[in-house]
Amino acid sequence: MNYKIPLYKPSISQKEILRVNECLRSTWISSKGRYIDNFEKLFSKYTKIKYSTVVVNGTAALHLALLALDIKSGDEVIVPTFTYVASVNAIKYVNAKPIFIDSDLNDWQLSINEIEKKITKKTKAIICPHIYGQMTNMTKLIKIKKKHKLFLIEDCAEALGSFFKSKHAGKYSDISTFSFYGSKTITTGEGGMLCSDNKSLITKAIKIKLQGISSKKLSYWHDVIGYNYKMTNICAAIGLSQLETIKKILQDKRKIFLYYKKHLENCPLKFQVENHNSINSFWLVGCLTTNKRTRDQLMKYLKMKKIETRPGFYPINTMPMYKNYNNKKFKISKQLSGRIICFPSYPNLTKKDLNFICGTIKKFFKK
Ligand SMILES: Cc1ncc(COP(=O)(O)O)c(C=O)c1O
């Protein structure tokens, strides 16, 4: 479908083009080169997380995070069912068991009150994805993590530019992951970052990302089974250029959220809240409709007018490969899945585009 206004479009400037061309001309096109180093350094400077290492995508970052924490068969990992499938698949990659919990109807994040009910002797970690750029109450989450001596992984794929109590997403956990897919706040095409304040965790993850290479011998000696999860210098050149403009990207995204909120205030739509003490990056602007039927009809109507939207995630426990874990109905996740609609949210949206989208939504509700 050729949309007049897509859900997302990365903003690529002349800087990205010049740097990619420079990589090509200099032949530094593979996974070595100065842009990798520069991108990692700037990322750590921006997030204030000590160590950052680039990877091939956000899913690989999650896999490495679990491997670095030595999570394995017999271990349980608590994760919300309302998330992107990668947060859960990574748990299965290391043969551990995902233990699903429900989410909160207001902020759409994992329901903190449910975590302790699910902790057993086998529980090793919690994965906390910050859905659509909002963060949960990290003070409460850290309290539970410490009390039960669990690892915490923040899945920040959707949360670059999100803060809780002035600390950037990813700073609260043992290890955190980011995605730079084309529709993310900054992009490298495909790509990701793994971050931690813990040097030994990052050192272990880097070793696994580099095919399990040994530091004790000369090249080509590998003493564990690793993966090839490296990012290219070309991708890092794009990522660095994007990250240099993050402030402007985030300002534009906040303006877009405020525009929707103001112009749709009389429509029966409930916007995702921005929690107390937090800054939402507004990666995607999302609303709850009153019911699933209205959401589906609104999506259909907007599609007809060539405006792309996105529904909430399907709860992961309802998918075929996780059916065996479906021992409970997750009422809120089911509602979020059926009632959420996300509107176009890319920084280059013009006032004219926004006016057209809001006008079309208002027309739908007047029908
Ligand atoms: C919450 C969440 N986790 C993980 C990922 C995986 O990232 P990637 O697509 O870069 O593998 C995504 C990206 O789509 C995501 O939204």
The ligand as an SDF file (V2000), in Angstrom:
LIG
                    3D

 16 16  0  0  0  0  0  0  0  0999 V2000
   10.4610   -3.5750   22.5660 C   0  0  0  0  0  0  0  0  0  0  0  0
   11.3650   -4.0950   21.4780 C   0  0  0  0  0  0  0  0  0  0  0  0
   12.3020   -4.9930   21.8010 N   0  0  0  0  0  0  0  0  0  0  0  0
   13.1630   -5.4740   20.8930 C   0  0  0  0  0  0  0  0  0  0  0  0
   13.1270   -5.0730   19.5790 C   0  0  0  0  0  0  0  0  0  0  0  0
   14.0520   -5.7110   18.5920 C   0  0  0  0  0  0  0  0  0  0  0  0
   14.8760   -4.8450   17.9130 O   0  0  0  0  0  0  0  0  0  0  0  0
   15.3940   -5.1970   16.4390 P   0  0  0  0  0  0  0  0  0  0  0  0
   14.2340   -5.0750   15.5080 O   0  0  0  0  0  0  0  0  0  0  0  0
   16.4590   -4.1790   16.1890 O   0  0  0  0  0  0  0  0  0  0  0  0
   15.9470   -6.5850   16.4630 O   0  0  0  0  0  0  0  0  0  0  0  0
   12.1900   -4.1050   19.1860 C   0  0  0  0  0  0  0  0  0  0  0  0
   12.1730   -3.5930   17.8220 C   0  0  0  0  0  0  0  0  0  0  0  0
   11.3910   -3.6310   17.0070 O   0  0  0  0  0  0  0  0  0  0  0  0
   11.2560   -3.6170   20.1560 C   0  0  0  0  0  0  0  0  0  0  0  0
   10.3210   -2.7320   19.8330 O   0  0  0  0  0  0  0  0  0  0  0  0
  1  2  1  0
  2  3  1  0
  2 15  2  0
  3  4  2  0
  4  5  1  0
  5  6  1  0
  5 12  2  0
  6  7  1  0
  7  8  1  0
  8  9  2  0
  8 10  1  0
  8 11  1  0
 12 13  1  0
 12 15  1  0
 13 14  2  0
 15 16  1  0
M  END
$$$$
